[in-house]
Structures are given as C-alpha cells and as structure tokens.
C-alpha cells in the first residue's frame, strides 16, 4: 500500500492569510501546507481520506483514475469542503462516500442539491454509506476499522487500515495494520487503545508547540501518544504555522516521529499475521 499526503495543514492552511511570521514567509516548500487529505492506494484500490476545500488543487498532481471510496473523518469544512470537486470522477460511476451519522448529516446539509429527488444535470453522483466506530468493512482489497476519537467534545473517526487481497474479515487484533490514520484528535478513551495494537505506521495530528487548544493535541501530546502506540513510524499532520519551521521541528523530534509534508509518499508495510 502507498499513502500520499495530499495536504497536511490545519483548517487555515499554511501560510495563513495576512500573517508575516517566519513560517508563513518561509521559502521552504515543506512549510506550505494545504488542508489535510490523503490518498491510500494498492494496485487495485484507491481511497481518499477526507476531501477538503483544497482538493481540486491537490488532486491535479495525481493520475486521473477511479476513486473507490471517500472516507470522511468528521463534518468540518476543512475536511469535506471539496466534495463538489469530485464530479469529474463520476465518469467512473457513482462515488461511494463513507461517513458516520454526524458527518453524513453534515454532508446532506452542505450539498443538498446532490441528494435532491430531482437533481439537475452535472451534480456529483454521491452514494452515502453510513459507518460506525468498530464496525469493520472492506473496499476492494483494503479492510477498514473506524476508531472513535474526541475532537474536543465532538466524537469523530480515525481509521485502521489493513491490506487483505484474498481474505476478509481481518482477524483483529492479531493482524498487523500497515496504517492507522487519525486527525483532529484531542483525546481518546482507554477502550479505543486496543484498536491501536500492532500498528506499523501511525498518522496523527499535532497543532502547535505551546498554548493549549480546546480540541487539538499539541506537539508533545502527539509525541507522547505516538510513543504509547509504539508504531514503527509516526507522521504528524494538521500543524498550524505556530508549530514552527518544518526542518527545525523535525530536527528536535525522534527520527521515528516526524512532521509529514504535502506531496510526501510513504510506502506502507504489507499486512501480516503475528
């Protein structure tokens, strides 16, 4: 499996409009961050994780081929504001979008014209699939288990991914997950930690270094969480300009816990049984 970070930034993106800080004025391309989104791909399956307002710009750099599923972590604009830009992909057929009840309702309210009884020509053909934490499902050869985390007081979804080209369901938690993807987390309940066993690569959010936020982890929170999970490699996403320069932050972090950057491609381990 291959993970491509289409965007790694927070809700305002980096640079932030009107800001002249050293990060926002940096000439290092690693300090320029679009809103969070990622592509997870095997030879036969292609999944989009979140579809924010920068989706059109992000996807123009990628080969144009079918998207087999769109996974929505939660119903905030920076994670689903680009849904209308999926319309070119409708030439491959209806687009399957997977969301929990809260995100599903948010999509219905944001894109009512896509779900009207009499839709006008040209609107995206979207099929909404309701999913729930801990209820494993499969798209192509990728097995997905939603995980519940808390974005402040809002329950949202993270995802555990396993590659099973010939078998389903996965024998959880005895199998090794190539990837767990979590964004916008502030806290996670103890009962969810079992879903983070046997993880090779972890993606998780880190907003900034100081000044606590009501609904996001800080950098040290993310490092502590990553060390608790014990994944071989952790990539940090969703930082604001307040986190500091990409190169300077990574230099102070452990080599197996690093800031991801836009356009980065990560080769994931193959699922295997323990």
SEDOKOL-922472 format. One record per residue (C-alpha): residue in one letter; x, y, z. Coordinates in nm, 2 decimals. Layout:
BEGIN
  r       x       y       z
  A       X       Y       Z
...
***
This chain:
BEGIN
  r       x       y       z
  X    0.00    0.00    0.00
  X    0.10    0.36   -0.07
  X    0.00    0.66    0.13
  X    0.02    1.01   -0.04
  X   -0.02    1.31    0.18
  X   -0.22    1.55   -0.04
  X   -0.24    1.81    0.24
  X   -0.10    1.82    0.59
  X   -0.21    2.16    0.72
  X   -0.46    2.29    0.97
  X   -0.80    2.44    0.89
  X   -0.65    2.78    0.78
  X   -0.37    2.62    0.58
  X   -0.01    2.75    0.59
  X    0.08    3.02    0.51
  X   -0.21    3.18    0.70
  X   -0.37    3.47    0.52
  X   -0.23    3.80    0.64
  X    0.04    3.65    0.85
  X    0.41    3.75    0.82
  X    0.56    3.51    1.07
  X    0.88    3.32    0.98
  X    0.68    3.01    0.89
  X    0.43    3.18    0.67
  X    0.71    3.37    0.49
  X    0.94    3.07    0.46
  X    1.07    2.98    0.12
  X    1.09    2.61    0.22
  X    0.82    2.42    0.03
  X    0.78    2.19    0.33
  X    0.63    2.49    0.52
  X    0.35    2.54    0.27
  X    0.06    2.32    0.38
  X   -0.28    2.27    0.22
  X   -0.57    2.13    0.42
  X   -0.55    1.77    0.54
  X   -0.63    1.49    0.29
  X   -0.46    1.17    0.18
  X   -0.47    0.90   -0.08
  X   -0.43    0.54    0.02
  X   -0.37    0.30   -0.27
  X   -0.30   -0.06   -0.36
  X   -0.26   -0.20   -0.71
  X   -0.64   -0.23   -0.74
  X   -0.80    0.01   -0.48
  X   -0.78    0.38   -0.43
  X   -0.92    0.55   -0.12
  X   -0.94    0.92   -0.04
  X   -0.93    1.02    0.32
  X   -1.12    1.35    0.36
  X   -1.20    1.59    0.08
  X   -1.13    1.94    0.19
  X   -1.15    2.28    0.01
  X   -0.81    2.23   -0.15
  X   -0.90    1.90   -0.31
  X   -0.90    2.03   -0.67
  X   -0.55    2.17   -0.64
  X   -0.43    1.86   -0.46
  X   -0.57    1.60   -0.70
  X   -0.44    1.78   -1.01
  X   -0.09    1.64   -0.93
  X   -0.22    1.28   -0.92
  X   -0.31    1.04   -1.20
  X   -0.67    1.06   -1.30
  X   -0.83    0.72   -1.22
  X   -1.13    0.59   -1.02
  X   -1.16    0.67   -0.65
  X   -1.32    0.36   -0.49
  X   -1.42    0.52   -0.17
  X   -1.41    0.86    0.01
  X   -1.37    0.83    0.39
  X   -1.48    1.13    0.60
  X   -1.33    1.17    0.94
  X   -1.58    1.44    1.05
  X   -1.82    1.71    0.94
  X   -1.59    2.02    0.94
  X   -1.55    2.23    0.63
  X   -1.17    2.18    0.61
  X   -1.23    1.80    0.58
  X   -1.52    1.79    0.34
  X   -1.55    2.13    0.17
  X   -1.42    2.00   -0.16
  X   -1.68    1.73   -0.22
  X   -1.83    1.91   -0.52
  X   -1.49    1.88   -0.70
  X   -1.54    1.50   -0.71
  X   -1.77    1.54   -1.00
  X   -1.52    1.46   -1.27
  X   -1.47    1.12   -1.11
  X   -1.84    1.04   -1.17
  X   -1.75    0.93   -1.52
  X   -1.62    0.61   -1.35
  X   -1.96    0.56   -1.18
  X   -2.13    0.67   -0.86
  X   -1.89    0.79   -0.58
  X   -1.91    0.60   -0.26
  X   -1.87    0.82    0.05
  X   -1.84    0.67    0.40
  X   -1.93    0.88    0.70
  X   -2.07    0.84    1.05
  X   -2.42    0.97    1.12
  X   -2.29    1.32    1.22
  X   -2.07    1.36    0.92
  X   -2.35    1.21    0.70
  X   -2.59    1.48    0.82
  X   -2.33    1.75    0.76
  X   -2.29    1.63    0.40
  X   -2.66    1.64    0.34
  X   -2.68    1.99    0.47
  X   -2.37    2.12    0.28
  X   -2.46    1.95   -0.05
  X   -2.85    1.93   -0.06
  X   -2.85    1.96   -0.44
  X   -2.66    1.63   -0.46
  X   -2.93    1.44   -0.28
  X   -3.25    1.61   -0.40
  X   -3.52    1.40   -0.56
  X   -3.49    1.57   -0.89
  X   -3.12    1.65   -0.93
  X   -3.01    1.89   -1.20
  X   -2.76    1.76   -1.46
  X   -2.39    1.77   -1.37
  X   -2.41    1.74   -0.99
  X   -2.18    1.48   -0.83
  X   -2.34    1.14   -0.81
  X   -2.26    1.05   -0.45
  X   -2.38    0.75   -0.26
  X   -2.36    0.80    0.12
  X   -2.27    0.49    0.32
  X   -2.32    0.52    0.70
  X   -2.04    0.37    0.91
  X   -1.98    0.34    1.28
  X   -1.69    0.30    1.51
  X   -1.56   -0.06    1.54
  X   -1.77   -0.19    1.26
  X   -1.52   -0.32    1.01
  X   -1.59   -0.30    0.64
  X   -1.40   -0.36    0.32
  X   -1.34   -0.16    0.00
  X   -1.16   -0.35   -0.27
  X   -0.87   -0.52   -0.10
  X   -0.85   -0.28    0.19
  X   -1.01   -0.36    0.52
  X   -1.11   -0.06    0.73
  X   -1.20   -0.04    1.10
  X   -1.32    0.30    1.22
  X   -1.19    0.42    1.56
  X   -1.36    0.68    1.77
  X   -1.15    0.98    1.90
  X   -1.27    1.30    2.05
  X   -1.22    1.64    1.87
  X   -1.29    1.84    2.19
  X   -1.64    1.73    2.27
  X   -1.72    1.61    1.92
  X   -1.68    1.23    1.85
  X   -1.50    1.18    1.52
  X   -1.35    0.89    1.33
  X   -0.99    0.77    1.28
  X   -0.93    0.46    1.06
  X   -0.73    0.14    1.09
  X   -0.63    0.00    0.75
  X   -0.52   -0.35    0.66
  X   -0.45   -0.49    0.32
  X   -0.62   -0.83    0.26
  X   -0.63   -0.91   -0.12
  X   -0.78   -1.25   -0.07
  X   -0.94   -1.26    0.28
  X   -1.20   -1.08    0.48
  X   -1.26   -1.01    0.76
  X   -0.92   -0.94    0.92
  X   -0.85   -1.13    1.24
  X   -0.84   -0.83    1.46
  X   -0.63   -0.75    1.66
  X   -0.39   -1.04    1.57
  X   -0.30   -0.89    1.24
  X   -0.06   -0.61    1.18
  X   -0.22   -0.29    1.05
  X    0.01   -0.11    0.80
  X   -0.16    0.22    0.89
  X   -0.38    0.40    1.14
  X   -0.48    0.75    1.04
  X   -0.61    1.00    1.30
  X   -0.67    1.37    1.26
  X   -0.81    1.65    1.48
  X   -0.79    1.44    1.80
  X   -0.78    1.60    2.14
  X   -0.83    1.28    2.35
  X   -0.90    0.91    2.31
  X   -1.07    0.68    2.55
  X   -0.89    0.39    2.70
  X   -1.13    0.15    2.54
  X   -1.01    0.26    2.19
  X   -0.65    0.18    2.25
  X   -0.70   -0.19    2.16
  X   -0.76   -0.08    1.81
  X   -0.41    0.07    1.80
  X   -0.23   -0.26    1.88
  X    0.01   -0.39    1.61
  X    0.03   -0.08    1.41
  X    0.33   -0.03    1.17
  X    0.26    0.33    1.06
  X    0.07    0.59    1.26
  X   -0.06    0.93    1.13
  X   -0.18    1.16    1.40
  X   -0.24    1.54    1.45
  X   -0.01    1.79    1.63
  X   -0.14    2.15    1.62
  X    0.14    2.36    1.77
  X    0.41    2.36    2.05
  X    0.25    2.58    2.31
  X   -0.08    2.74    2.42
  X   -0.32    2.45    2.48
  X   -0.62    2.42    2.24
  X   -0.96    2.30    2.34
  X   -1.00    2.05    2.06
  X   -0.65    1.96    1.93
  X   -0.34    1.79    2.06
  X   -0.02    1.99    2.10
  X    0.31    1.86    1.96
  X    0.42    1.70    2.29
  X    0.08    1.54    2.33
  X    0.12    1.38    1.99
  X    0.47    1.26    2.07
  X    0.35    1.10    2.39
  X    0.06    0.94    2.21
  X    0.29    0.80    1.94
  X    0.53    0.66    2.19
  X    0.24    0.49    2.37
  X    0.11    0.33    2.05
  X    0.46    0.22    1.96
  X    0.43    0.22    1.58
  X    0.75    0.17    1.38
  X    0.70    0.52    1.22
  X    0.47    0.81    1.31
  X    0.39    1.10    1.08
  X    0.24    1.42    1.23
  X   -0.02    1.62    1.04
  X   -0.26    1.92    1.09
  X    0.00    2.16    1.23
  X   -0.06    2.53    1.22
  X    0.20    2.79    1.14
  X    0.26    2.82    1.52
  X    0.43    2.48    1.53
  X    0.75    2.63    1.38
  X    0.95    2.56    1.07
  X    0.93    2.21    0.93
  X    1.30    2.14    0.93
  X    1.36    2.28    1.28
  X    1.07    2.08    1.43
  X    1.18    1.76    1.27
  X    1.54    1.81    1.39
  X    1.42    1.81    1.75
  X    1.19    1.51    1.72
  X    1.28    1.14    1.74
  X    1.36    1.01    1.39
  X    1.06    0.77    1.40
  X    0.82    1.06    1.48
  X    0.83    1.33    1.22
  X    0.62    1.60    1.06
  X    0.48    1.49    0.73
  X    0.47    1.73    0.44
  X    0.24    1.79    0.14
  X    0.31    1.56   -0.15
  X    0.50    1.31    0.06
  X    0.46    0.95   -0.05
  X    0.50    0.67    0.21
  X    0.54    0.30    0.12
  X    0.35    0.10    0.38
  X    0.43   -0.24    0.52
  X    0.23   -0.54    0.39
  X   -0.03   -0.68    0.63
  X    0.09   -1.00    0.80
  X   -0.03   -1.21    1.09
  X    0.15   -1.20    1.42
***
